[in-house]
Amino acid sequence: MRPKDKLEESLLLAREKGLEVVAASPLQVQSIDSTEGAAIIEFLKEGAAEAVVLTSTTGVEILDRIASQRGVKLASLLAGCSNIAIGPLTAKAMEDRGIRVDMVPEEHSSDGLVRQMGRHLAGKRVCLLRSSHGERSLFDGLVECGAKVTEKVLYRLVPDLGSPELKYLIDESMAGRVDAFAFTSSLSAETYITAAERSYPREKVIDMLNAHLVAAMGGPTRRKLEGMGIKVTVVPSSATFAAMLDGILYWMEGASRRPTGRP
């Protein structure tokens, strides 16, 4: 389950790893309006942030588009800040646009960023540039470390419960034709369950998931799933889609070698 702008590359990556994929986009990406965008550019122009954190390639792309629409070069706009990318793909998207990347946490997740960089950001004015459903652990963790955090929403993630692809994925899942589930965010996990409840009793959906391999791309997604009563088997140390697929393959290959009847 991936946003539409990430679906094609995610399908390609999964197939390259030898996986057969049933895919859907449970979330629609909606950019902020021009007034909101102008306010973010002015905020950054004023030097209100000493450090900027970008948490997705989508966020980088949208921020670059907002800046370009106002005749501003994004690399110049962020030149006076410490620029932090949550992971290597976000860092590459920044570098492709000429933005200097100063820090990338070794553990590519909100929790990893706080653990590794939180104390270095204590007392600094930090701007989080991300989606409307960014993990609260990042904001709260940096505040607890003493950072002065401002959150700016670049885009909104809107559940698409009526997606025919999502309905097909759910029906295939309930029919027992899906072996492993890769949840990339807490919102996509919640959206999947909510959409499934339209056609099936919630307890049967939970039972089905617990009878199969469930992977979560990061601690917040794992906690959301476990809070809904779902057992999570795979959580990669690096919160990237590729690492999650590798974790699924590693677990499944290991399971195939285990003696029958043993865990």
Residue pairs with C-beta under 8 A, 6 or more apart in sequence:
1 23
1 24
1 25
1 26
1 27
1 166
1 169
1 182
1 183
1 184
1 188
1 191
1 192
2 10
2 23
2 25
2 184
2 188
2 241
3 25
3 27
3 28
3 29
3 58
3 157
4 25
4 28
4 29
5 29
5 58
5 61
6 57
6 58
6 241
7 23
7 25
10 23
10 241
11 21
11 23
13 241
13 242
13 245
14 21
14 245
15 21
17 245
17 246
17 249
18 249
19 245
19 248
19 249
22 168
22 169
22 172
22 173
22 177
22 178
23 165
23 169
24 163
24 165
24 166
24 168
24 169
25 160
25 163
25 165
25 166
26 159
26 160
26 161
26 163
26 166
26 188
26 191
26 192
26 195
27 157
27 158
27 159
27 160
27 185
27 187
27 188
27 191
28 157
28 158
28 159
28 160
29 58
29 155
29 156
29 157
29 158
30 155
30 156
30 157
30 158
31 37
31 62
31 65
31 66
31 154
31 155
32 40
32 62
32 66
32 153
32 154
32 155
32 156
34 69
36 153
37 66
37 69
37 70
38 70
40 63
40 66
40 129
40 152
40 154
41 66
41 67
41 70
41 72
41 77
43 49
43 127
43 150
43 152
44 52
44 77
44 78
44 81
44 127
45 72
45 77
47 80
48 125
48 127
48 150
49 81
49 125
49 126
49 127
49 150
50 81
50 82
50 124
50 125
50 126
51 81
51 82
51 83
51 84
51 121
51 124
51 125
51 126
51 127
51 147
52 78
52 81
52 82
52 83
52 84
52 126
52 127
52 129
53 84
53 86
53 113
53 126
53 127
53 128
53 129
53 130
53 138
54 60
54 63
54 83
54 84
54 85
54 86
54 90
54 94
54 129
54 130
55 86
55 90
55 110
55 128
55 129
55 130
55 131
55 134
55 138
56 86
56 90
56 130
56 131
57 89
57 90
57 92
57 93
58 131
58 154
58 155
59 90
59 129
59 130
59 131
59 154
59 155
60 90
60 93
60 94
60 97
60 99
61 93
62 154
62 155
63 74
63 129
63 154
64 74
64 97
66 154
67 73
67 74
67 77
68 74
73 98
74 97
74 98
74 99
75 97
75 98
75 99
75 100
78 99
78 100
79 100
81 127
82 102
82 103
82 124
83 94
83 99
83 100
83 101
83 102
83 103
84 101
84 102
84 103
84 104
84 105
84 113
84 117
85 91
85 94
85 101
85 103
85 104
86 104
86 105
86 108
86 109
86 110
86 113
86 239
87 104
87 105
87 108
87 109
87 238
87 239
87 240
88 104
88 108
88 240
89 240
91 101
91 104
94 101
95 101
103 117
105 112
105 113
105 115
105 116
105 117
106 112
106 116
107 113
107 115
107 116
107 237
107 238
107 239
108 238
108 239
108 240
108 243
109 218
109 219
109 238
109 239
110 134
110 135
110 137
110 138
110 141
110 218
110 219
110 220
110 239
111 137
111 141
111 218
111 219
111 220
112 239
113 138
113 141
114 137
114 138
114 141
114 142
114 145
118 141
118 142
118 144
118 145
118 147
119 145
119 146
121 142
121 145
121 146
121 147
122 145
122 146
122 147
123 146
123 147
123 148
124 147
124 148
125 147
125 148
125 150
126 142
126 147
126 148
126 149
126 150
127 149
127 150
127 151
127 152
128 134
128 138
128 139
128 142
128 149
128 150
128 151
128 152
129 152
129 154
130 151
130 152
130 153
130 154
131 153
131 154
131 155
131 156
131 157
132 153
132 155
132 156
132 157
133 156
133 157
133 185
133 186
133 187
134 151
135 186
135 218
135 220
136 220
137 219
137 220
139 149
139 151
142 149
143 149
157 185
157 187
159 187
159 190
159 191
159 194
159 195
160 166
160 191
161 191
161 194
161 195
161 198
163 195
166 191
166 192
166 195
167 195
167 199
169 178
170 192
170 195
170 196
170 199
170 200
171 199
172 178
173 181
173 196
173 208
173 209
174 196
174 199
174 200
174 204
174 205
174 208
176 208
178 212
179 212
179 213
179 252
180 212
180 213
180 214
180 215
180 248
180 252
181 209
181 212
181 213
181 214
181 215
182 215
182 217
182 241
182 244
182 245
182 248
183 189
183 192
183 214
183 215
183 216
183 217
183 221
183 225
184 217
184 221
184 241
184 244
185 217
185 220
185 221
186 220
186 221
186 223
186 224
186 225
189 216
189 221
189 224
189 225
189 228
189 230
190 224
190 228
193 202
193 205
193 206
193 228
196 202
196 205
197 205
206 228
206 229
206 230
209 230
209 231
210 229
210 230
210 231
213 233
213 234
213 248
213 251
213 252
214 225
214 230
214 231
214 232
214 233
214 234
215 232
215 233
215 234
215 235
215 236
215 244
215 247
215 248
216 222
216 224
216 225
216 232
216 234
216 235
216 244
217 235
217 236
217 239
217 240
217 241
217 243
217 244
218 235
218 239
219 235
219 239
222 232
222 235
225 232
226 232
233 251
234 244
234 247
234 248
234 251
235 247
236 243
236 244
236 246
236 247
237 243
